[in-house]
């Protein structure tokens, strides 16, 4: 059985499925990859205008696959 990889935004390891407002929030903050997002605390990430609960969940899942977490999470 073939394993499927999670869908990603083109040219990035950010997950597909992020809303347009969430994508704009990441772009406006200069965040182009999960490693950059992991440098933020969960609160800092959630405070970005356009980031909602769905985006937080998608980002958490994608970071977990890569062994990453928000900076304030052990």
N, CA and C atoms as an extended XYZ file, in Angstrom:
222
Properties=species:S:1:pos:R:3:atomname:S:1:resname:S:1:resid:I:1 pbc="F F F"
N         0.835       -1.171        0.000 N   UNK     1
C         0.000        0.000        0.000 CA  UNK     1
C         0.891        1.249        0.000 C   UNK     1
N         0.558        2.217       -0.835 N   UNK     2
C         1.361        3.424       -0.963 CA  UNK     2
C         0.965        4.455        0.091 C   UNK     2
N         1.983        5.024        0.747 N   UNK     3
C         1.745        6.065        1.743 CA  UNK     3
C         1.592        7.401        1.042 C   UNK     3
N         0.632        8.200        1.475 N   UNK     4
C         0.483        9.524        0.889 CA  UNK     4
C         1.088       10.556        1.821 C   UNK     4
N         1.769       11.512        1.236 N   UNK     5
C         2.362       12.591        2.019 CA  UNK     5
C         1.311       13.670        2.216 C   UNK     5
N         1.352       14.361        3.351 N   UNK     6
C         0.420       15.466        3.548 CA  UNK     6
C         0.627       16.530        2.472 C   UNK     6
N        -0.467       17.104        2.004 N   UNK     7
C        -0.388       18.143        0.981 CA  UNK     7
C         0.299       19.377        1.543 C   UNK     7
N         1.105       20.014        0.721 N   UNK     8
C         1.848       21.196        1.123 CA  UNK     8
C         1.575       22.335        0.152 C   UNK     8
N         1.739       23.558        0.644 N   UNK     9
C         1.662       24.713       -0.236 CA  UNK     9
C         2.874       24.678       -1.157 C   UNK     9
N         2.718       25.067       -2.413 N   UNK    10
C         3.847       25.035       -3.360 CA  UNK    10
C         5.047       25.834       -2.858 C   UNK    10
N         6.222       25.232       -2.953 N   UNK    11
C         7.457       25.901       -2.566 CA  UNK    11
C         7.645       26.069       -1.071 C   UNK    11
N         6.908       25.309       -0.278 N   UNK    12
C         6.943       25.476        1.171 CA  UNK    12
C         6.624       24.147        1.836 C   UNK    12
N         6.937       24.059        3.129 N   UNK    13
C         6.496       22.882        3.879 CA  UNK    13
C         5.262       23.214        4.723 C   UNK    13
N         4.672       24.387        4.480 N   UNK    14
C         3.424       24.743        5.159 CA  UNK    14
C         2.291       23.896        4.588 C   UNK    14
N         1.358       23.478        5.432 N   UNK    15
C         0.304       22.589        4.951 CA  UNK    15
C        -0.689       23.280        4.022 C   UNK    15
N        -1.132       22.538        3.023 N   UNK    16
C        -2.231       23.006        2.179 CA  UNK    16
C        -3.489       22.960        3.048 C   UNK    16
N        -4.504       23.650        2.646 N   UNK    17
C        -5.722       23.662        3.440 CA  UNK    17
C        -5.824       24.889        4.318 C   UNK    17
N        -4.730       25.666        4.390 N   UNK    18
C        -4.787       26.917        5.141 CA  UNK    18
C        -5.665       27.898        4.361 C   UNK    18
N        -6.478       28.625        5.073 N   UNK    19
C        -7.347       29.607        4.424 CA  UNK    19
C        -6.501       30.716        3.805 C   UNK    19
N        -7.103       31.454        2.889 N   UNK    20
C        -6.396       32.588        2.281 CA  UNK    20
C        -5.989       33.613        3.343 C   UNK    20
N        -6.862       33.947        4.319 N   UNK    21
C        -6.425       34.881        5.352 CA  UNK    21
C        -5.222       34.356        6.155 C   UNK    21
N        -5.197       33.058        6.434 N   UNK    22
C        -4.065       32.479        7.158 CA  UNK    22
C        -2.800       32.525        6.307 C   UNK    22
N        -2.931       32.229        5.020 N   UNK    23
C        -1.778       32.299        4.124 CA  UNK    23
C        -1.238       33.725        4.050 C   UNK    23
N        -2.148       34.709        3.987 N   UNK    24
C        -1.715       36.113        3.962 CA  UNK    24
C        -1.033       36.495        5.268 C   UNK    24
N        -1.574       36.022        6.394 N   UNK    25
C        -0.982       36.330        7.697 CA  UNK    25
C         0.450       35.806        7.767 C   UNK    25
N         0.658       34.585        7.298 N   UNK    26
C         1.999       34.001        7.302 CA  UNK    26
C         2.924       34.785        6.385 C   UNK    26
N         2.437       35.112        5.191 N   UNK    27
C         3.254       35.864        4.233 CA  UNK    27
C         3.605       37.247        4.780 C   UNK    27
N         2.631       37.932        5.358 N   UNK    28
C         2.867       39.266        5.907 CA  UNK    28
C         3.867       39.250        7.061 C   UNK    28
N         3.906       38.134        7.785 N   UNK    29
C         4.851       37.993        8.895 CA  UNK    29
C         6.204       37.460        8.417 C   UNK    29
N         6.308       37.164        7.116 N   UNK    30
C         7.563       36.649        6.568 CA  UNK    30
C         7.826       35.199        6.911 C   UNK    30
N         6.761       34.469        7.250 N   UNK    31
C         6.903       33.058        7.637 CA  UNK    31
C         6.645       32.176        6.417 C   UNK    31
N         7.691       31.508        5.951 N   UNK    32
C         7.570       30.698        4.745 CA  UNK    32
C         7.722       29.205        4.998 C   UNK    32
N         8.000       28.831        6.247 N   UNK    33
C         8.190       27.419        6.548 CA  UNK    33
C         7.894       27.100        7.996 C   UNK    33
N         7.749       25.827        8.268 N   UNK    34
C         7.411       25.371        9.617 CA  UNK    34
C         8.504       25.685       10.630 C   UNK    34
N         9.764       25.627       10.222 N   UNK    35
C        10.852       25.925       11.158 CA  UNK    35
C        10.761       27.366       11.642 C   UNK    35
N        10.338       28.269       10.765 N   UNK    36
C        10.166       29.666       11.172 CA  UNK    36
C         8.985       29.808       12.127 C   UNK    36
N         7.895       29.109       11.843 N   UNK    37
C         6.717       29.161       12.707 CA  UNK    37
C         7.069       28.619       14.090 C   UNK    37
N         7.913       27.585       14.140 N   UNK    38
C         8.286       26.958       15.410 CA  UNK    38
C         9.089       27.896       16.313 C   UNK    38
N         9.607       28.982       15.764 N   UNK    39
C        10.338       29.961       16.570 CA  UNK    39
C         9.394       30.874       17.347 C   UNK    39
N         8.103       30.812       17.014 N   UNK    40
C         7.086       31.607       17.701 CA  UNK    40
C         6.465       30.801       18.828 C   UNK    40
N         5.950       31.496       19.826 N   UNK    41
C         5.133       30.808       20.820 CA  UNK    41
C         3.751       30.596       20.190 C   UNK    41
N         2.980       29.702       20.757 N   UNK    42
C         1.625       29.464       20.254 CA  UNK    42
C         0.817       30.753       20.318 C   UNK    42
N         0.991       31.520       21.388 N   UNK    43
C         0.265       32.778       21.538 CA  UNK    43
C         0.645       33.794       20.473 C   UNK    43
N         1.926       33.885       20.166 N   UNK    44
C         2.381       34.804       19.119 CA  UNK    44
C         1.799       34.402       17.769 C   UNK    44
N         1.775       33.110       17.499 N   UNK    45
C         1.225       32.619       16.233 CA  UNK    45
C        -0.270       32.921       16.149 C   UNK    45
N        -0.991       32.632       17.214 N   UNK    46
C        -2.439       32.851       17.217 CA  UNK    46
C        -2.786       34.332       17.144 C   UNK    46
N        -1.877       35.199       17.567 N   UNK    47
C        -2.134       36.639       17.546 CA  UNK    47
C        -2.024       37.235       16.148 C   UNK    47
N        -1.468       36.495       15.185 N   UNK    48
C        -1.368       37.009       13.828 CA  UNK    48
C        -2.777       37.162       13.258 C   UNK    48
N        -3.067       38.314       12.707 N   UNK    49
C        -4.390       38.568       12.132 CA  UNK    49
C        -4.615       37.625       10.953 C   UNK    49
N        -5.664       36.828       11.022 N   UNK    50
C        -5.980       35.871        9.969 CA  UNK    50
C        -5.753       34.426       10.385 C   UNK    50
N        -5.123       34.234       11.527 N   UNK    51
C        -4.877       32.874       12.021 CA  UNK    51
C        -6.009       32.482       12.955 C   UNK    51
N        -6.719       31.423       12.576 N   UNK    52
C        -7.823       30.928       13.384 CA  UNK    52
C        -7.534       29.526       13.893 C   UNK    52
N        -8.512       28.931       14.560 N   UNK    53
C        -8.324       27.597       15.142 CA  UNK    53
C        -7.961       26.523       14.114 C   UNK    53
N        -8.541       26.601       12.921 N   UNK    54
C        -8.229       25.597       11.892 CA  UNK    54
C        -6.763       25.696       11.488 C   UNK    54
N        -6.273       26.917       11.290 N   UNK    55
C        -4.870       27.116       10.898 CA  UNK    55
C        -3.937       26.614       11.992 C   UNK    55
N        -4.279       26.895       13.241 N   UNK    56
C        -3.451       26.430       14.362 CA  UNK    56
C        -3.377       24.909       14.344 C   UNK    56
N        -4.508       24.255       14.159 N   UNK    57
C        -4.538       22.787       14.118 CA  UNK    57
C        -3.724       22.218       12.975 C   UNK    57
N        -3.884       22.793       11.781 N   UNK    58
C        -3.129       22.311       10.620 CA  UNK    58
C        -1.624       22.496       10.817 C   UNK    58
N        -1.242       23.646       11.359 N   UNK    59
C         0.182       23.919       11.592 CA  UNK    59
C         0.736       22.979       12.664 C   UNK    59
N        -0.017       22.771       13.748 N   UNK    60
C         0.440       21.850       14.802 CA  UNK    60
C         0.669       20.445       14.243 C   UNK    60
N        -0.274       19.960       13.435 N   UNK    61
C        -0.147       18.619       12.843 CA  UNK    61
C         1.081       18.541       11.945 C   UNK    61
N         1.262       19.544       11.096 N   UNK    62
C         2.405       19.545       10.175 CA  UNK    62
C         3.722       19.631       10.937 C   UNK    62
N         3.758       20.439       11.992 N   UNK    63
C         4.980       20.540       12.792 CA  UNK    63
C         5.265       19.224       13.505 C   UNK    63
N         4.236       18.563       14.021 N   UNK    64
C         4.427       17.298       14.733 CA  UNK    64
C         5.070       16.249       13.827 C   UNK    64
N         4.666       16.234       12.557 N   UNK    65
C         5.241       15.280       11.603 CA  UNK    65
C         6.746       15.494       11.478 C   UNK    65
N         7.177       16.738       11.579 N   UNK    66
C         8.603       17.071       11.452 CA  UNK    66
C         9.315       17.140       12.796 C   UNK    66
N         8.604       16.823       13.873 N   UNK    67
C         9.214       16.867       15.200 CA  UNK    67
C         9.392       18.278       15.736 C   UNK    67
N         8.600       19.208       15.234 N   UNK    68
C         8.685       20.599       15.667 CA  UNK    68
C         7.513       20.938       16.587 C   UNK    68
N         7.725       21.964       17.409 N   UNK    69
C         6.679       22.484       18.296 CA  UNK    69
C         6.837       23.989       18.406 C   UNK    69
N         5.785       24.655       18.888 N   UNK    70
C         5.915       26.078       19.187 CA  UNK    70
C         6.952       26.235       20.292 C   UNK    70
N         7.612       27.394       20.361 N   UNK    71
C         8.748       27.548       21.271 CA  UNK    71
C         8.369       27.431       22.745 C   UNK    71
N         7.133       27.653       23.090 N   UNK    72
C         6.741       27.565       24.499 CA  UNK    72
C         6.156       26.208       24.879 C   UNK    72
N         6.228       25.242       23.993 N   UNK    73
C         5.683       23.917       24.275 CA  UNK    73
C         6.812       22.921       24.460 C   UNK    73
N         6.751       22.177       25.530 N   UNK    74
C         7.824       21.211       25.836 CA  UNK    74
C         7.716       19.937       25.050 C   UNK    74
